[in-house]
Amino acid sequence: MSTTSEPTVLETVNEQFRAFARTVAGAPTVTVGIVTPLSLPGDPTAGTLTARGALIGAEYVRDHGGIRDGLQFDFVVRDDQETVTLDGGTMPRSAVGALAKVAIVDGALAVLGPWHLRYTEEVAELADRIGVPLFIENAHPGVTARQRRAVFRTFTSMAERAPVLIRFAADQGFRRVGLIHADTVFGRSAAALLTAELQAAEEPMELYSVEFPQESTTDLRPQLREIQQWQPDVVINVGVVRTNHLIVQQAAEIGLLPQVPMLAPFQWPLRAPDYWKALGVHGLHMVWPATQFSPNWSGLTPIGRWFVDRYRDTYGTPPPDTALNAFTDITIIAQALRQADGVGRAELIDALEKGTFDTWRGPVSFARGETHWHHSPPPVVLQQYQEIDQDISTVPIVYPPELRTAGYVRPGTSN
């Protein structure tokens, strides 16, 4: 009887990078670290998509002549959840340790991959102290605004998303907003930003907010019934890994859905196969913030089109924007190294600050402004699933009006 077990996510990802390394064998290389969640209690799906995007970025660079002077990418991958159990269940110690190993022991030129807000500040602080360029892959509202010289981001943050969500709610006439959020850094920061936007709205808006413990919660029906009894016009689902699905499932069970519309503050519905498998018809009409990116978007640049085609050919599905973001960061690093005075961390940071880089949405540069320090986000739009089995290639944009591709459909109405 075979005792062979299925490979872990980390083992699978490492094998993919080893396969890439064989295609550039004999070439000089520079090492980039991937520090991202590849096991529980983190989000291994996000980590897998980040690794895929980085790998396809390296393939793009390889297929377009390398970085400079024949130089290619090499990678060292660490699961930022690797010592969570040893560290008493907290992510920051594990993630900081993973980053330190990659930056100090492995000597990575740059690092990307932080996904969870729970450790973002700590890994950013360490990267800045070491002087290793770090690309953030999450929506932490303030990490780049702290003006650390080594920290960069091309992704949207909650600071851009919250105002759009609340403007949309106000435009729809929603005045009573129920909010259910996890007690994580993301849950609390998202709730605080959304609350501030509600309080600043031109039309008076009321809020009923409930917090729950992320790690121990398996039943959210009592909290959801509290919100239901308050009779909200809309509910904002600020669950994270696992609890985001649980909120939808149990809201449908008690009849809160589909009677009351639901919004989400980040783009987890774009993991379409998992989303529809878990939620089915209950996933209809969810609204969330995203970017204009779509495999069918007319604004895609040649590098964006190349990414879409390669991802689909490799994995058989349209690419989620988590993978796109890591692809963007790797190709920006390559372009910056071409423009740099040398191949080193300091030279790379200088080039990132001074250069302009080709991306899926056009040229990007890293200004050092008060709000967007080393942060070049795309415009935020709101998307909505209006038919079962829609995905990133077919989901419409419903807000803002000047960018929408379809009207918003309220639950219980026909589109």
WOPEBEL-V207324 format. One record per pair of residues at least 4 apart in sequence whose C-alpha atoms are under 7 Angstrom apart, sorted by the first residue. I is the first residue (numbers start at 1). J is the second residue. Records with the same first field share a line. If there is no record, write none. Layout:
I->J ; J
This chain:
7->11 ; 12
8->12
9->13 ; 38 ; 39
10->14 ; 38 ; 79
11->15
12->16
13->17 ; 51
14->18 ; 77
15->19
16->20
17->21 ; 55 ; 75
18->22
19->23
20->24
21->25 ; 74
24->72
27->70 ; 71 ; 72
28->70 ; 71 ; 72
29->71 ; 72 ; 73 ; 74
30->72 ; 73 ; 74 ; 109
31->73 ; 74 ; 75 ; 76 ; 108 ; 109
32->74 ; 75 ; 76 ; 108 ; 109 ; 110 ; 111
33->75 ; 76 ; 77 ; 102 ; 108 ; 110 ; 111 ; 112
34->76 ; 77 ; 78 ; 111 ; 112 ; 113
35->77 ; 78 ; 79 ; 80 ; 98 ; 99 ; 111 ; 112 ; 113 ; 114
36->47 ; 78 ; 79 ; 80 ; 113 ; 114 ; 115
37->42 ; 43 ; 44 ; 47 ; 79 ; 80 ; 81
38->43 ; 44 ; 47 ; 48 ; 79
39->43 ; 44 ; 81
40->44 ; 81
42->81
43->47 ; 241
44->48
45->49
46->50 ; 322
47->51
48->52
49->53 ; 322 ; 323
50->54 ; 113 ; 322 ; 323 ; 326
51->55
52->56 ; 323
53->57 ; 323 ; 324 ; 326 ; 327
54->58 ; 326 ; 327 ; 330
55->59
56->60 ; 327
57->61 ; 327 ; 330 ; 331
58->62 ; 73 ; 330
59->63
60->64
61->65 ; 66 ; 67 ; 331
62->66 ; 72
65->70
66->70 ; 71 ; 72
67->71 ; 72 ; 334 ; 337 ; 338
68->338
76->102
78->98
80->94 ; 95 ; 98
81->91 ; 94 ; 95
82->94
83->87 ; 94
84->88 ; 89 ; 90 ; 91 ; 94
85->89
87->93 ; 94
91->95 ; 118 ; 119
92->96 ; 118 ; 119 ; 122
93->97
94->98
95->99 ; 119 ; 123
96->100 ; 122 ; 123
97->101
98->102
99->103 ; 123
100->104
101->105 ; 106
102->106 ; 107 ; 108
103->107 ; 108 ; 132
109->132 ; 344 ; 345
110->132 ; 133 ; 134
111->133 ; 134 ; 135
112->134 ; 135 ; 136
113->135 ; 136 ; 137
114->120 ; 136 ; 137 ; 138
115->137 ; 138
116->120 ; 138
117->138 ; 140 ; 185 ; 186
118->184 ; 185
119->123
120->124
121->125 ; 143
122->126
123->127
124->128 ; 151
125->129
126->130
127->131 ; 132 ; 133 ; 134 ; 150
128->132 ; 148 ; 149 ; 150 ; 151
131->150 ; 345
132->150 ; 345
133->150 ; 151 ; 345 ; 349
134->150 ; 151 ; 152
135->151 ; 152 ; 153 ; 329
136->152 ; 153
137->153 ; 155
138->155 ; 157
139->156 ; 157 ; 158
140->157 ; 158
141->157 ; 158 ; 159
142->146
144->148 ; 151 ; 152 ; 372 ; 373 ; 374 ; 375
145->370 ; 371 ; 372 ; 373
147->373
150->349
151->374
152->374 ; 375
153->374 ; 375 ; 376
154->375 ; 376 ; 377
155->325 ; 377
156->160 ; 377 ; 378
157->161
158->162 ; 190
160->380
161->165 ; 289 ; 380
162->166 ; 193 ; 194 ; 197
163->167 ; 197
164->168
165->169
166->170 ; 197 ; 198
167->171
168->172
169->173 ; 174
170->174 ; 175
174->233 ; 234
175->205 ; 206 ; 233
176->205 ; 206 ; 207 ; 232 ; 233 ; 234
177->206 ; 207 ; 208 ; 232 ; 233 ; 234 ; 235
178->207 ; 208 ; 209 ; 227 ; 232 ; 234 ; 235 ; 236
179->208 ; 209 ; 210 ; 235 ; 236 ; 237
180->209 ; 210 ; 211 ; 236 ; 237 ; 238
181->187 ; 188 ; 191 ; 210 ; 211 ; 212 ; 237 ; 238 ; 239
182->187 ; 188 ; 211 ; 212 ; 213 ; 214 ; 238 ; 239
183->187 ; 188 ; 211 ; 212 ; 213 ; 214
184->188 ; 214
185->189
186->190
187->191 ; 238 ; 239
188->192
189->193
190->194
191->195
192->196
193->197
194->198
195->199
196->200
197->201
198->205
208->227
210->223
213->217
220->224 ; 247 ; 250
221->225 ; 250
222->226
223->227
224->228 ; 251
225->229
226->230
227->231 ; 232
228->232 ; 256
233->260
234->260 ; 261 ; 262
235->260 ; 261 ; 262 ; 263
236->262 ; 263 ; 264
237->244 ; 247 ; 262 ; 263 ; 264
238->244 ; 264 ; 265
239->243 ; 244
240->244
242->246
243->247
244->248
245->249
246->250
247->251
248->252 ; 282
249->253 ; 279
250->254
251->255 ; 256 ; 257
252->256 ; 257 ; 258 ; 282
256->260
258->411 ; 412
259->411
261->410 ; 411
262->286 ; 287
263->286 ; 287 ; 288
264->287 ; 288
265->288 ; 289
266->288 ; 289
267->288 ; 289 ; 290
269->275
270->320 ; 391 ; 392
271->275 ; 320
272->276 ; 391
273->277
274->278
275->279
276->280 ; 283 ; 389
279->283
281->388
284->385 ; 386 ; 387 ; 388
285->384 ; 385 ; 386 ; 409 ; 410 ; 411
286->384 ; 385
287->382 ; 383 ; 384
288->382 ; 383 ; 384
289->380 ; 381 ; 382 ; 383
290->380 ; 381 ; 382 ; 383
291->378 ; 379 ; 380 ; 381
292->381
293->297
294->392 ; 393
295->308 ; 318 ; 393
296->393
299->361
300->304 ; 305 ; 360 ; 361
301->305 ; 360 ; 361 ; 362
302->306
303->307 ; 359 ; 360
304->308 ; 359 ; 360
305->309
306->310
307->311
308->312 ; 318 ; 319
309->313
310->314
311->315 ; 319
312->316 ; 317 ; 318 ; 319
318->392 ; 393
319->323 ; 324
320->324 ; 392
321->325
322->326
323->327
324->328
325->329
326->330
327->331
328->332 ; 359
329->333
330->334
331->335
332->336 ; 357
333->337
334->338
335->339 ; 357
336->340 ; 348 ; 351 ; 352 ; 355
337->343 ; 348
339->351
340->347 ; 348 ; 351
341->347
342->347
343->347 ; 348
344->348
345->349
346->350
347->351
348->352
349->353
350->354
351->355
352->366
353->366 ; 367
355->365
356->363 ; 364 ; 365
357->363 ; 364 ; 365
358->362 ; 363 ; 364
359->363 ; 364
364->376
365->376
366->374 ; 375 ; 376
367->372 ; 373 ; 374
368->372 ; 373 ; 374
369->373
372->376
381->397 ; 399 ; 400
382->397 ; 398 ; 399
383->395 ; 396 ; 397 ; 398
384->395 ; 396 ; 397 ; 398
385->390 ; 395
390->394 ; 395
391->395
396->405 ; 406
397->404 ; 405 ; 406
398->404 ; 405 ; 406 ; 407 ; 408
399->403 ; 404
400->404
409->413 ; 415
